[in-house]
Amino acid sequence: AQTDLALQGSVTERWMPCGKAGCRCQANPPQLHGPYYQWTAKVDGRTKTLRLQPDEVEEFRSWIAQGRHVDRIVRQWRRLSLEAVERGRGKSRG
């Protein structure tokens, strides 16, 4: 899978009724339509959702995994930066 993109969010699989009277999805128990896949993430404080084609699912999952990897690196970088600043300030005040 291609990992040159980094996304946040998640991919979900949904099974849904269509609402047509007499359809199998209206039976008891219902036989819902699907699976339908969607990517959902918060973008600028708003929820963004895209319906995915089945052949896009693994690619989006790969991009999400890459995004999580980037987030881990940035968290570690910030932690190490803070430690370096604290060490540097301790020496200058010593």
URZI-V852730 format. One line per field, one symbol per residue. ss: DSSP state (h for helix, s for strand, l for the rest). phi: phi as a letter, one per 20 degrees, with the letter a starting at -180 (. if undefined). psi: psi as a letter, one per 40 degrees, with the letter a starting at -180 (. if undefined). Layout:
ss: ???
phi: ???
psi: ???
This chain:
ss: lllllllllssssssslllllllhhhllllllsssssssssssllssssssslhhhhhhhhhhhhhhhhhhhhhhhhhhhhhhhhhhhhhhhhl
phi: .fcedcddobdcdccceenffnfgfefcefdfeqeddbdcbeclmcfdccfdfgfegfffffffffffffgfffffffffffffffffffffdf
psi: ihfeihiiaihihihiidehheideeihiigiiaihiihhihhfeihhhhhiideedddddddddddddddddddddddddddddddddddde.
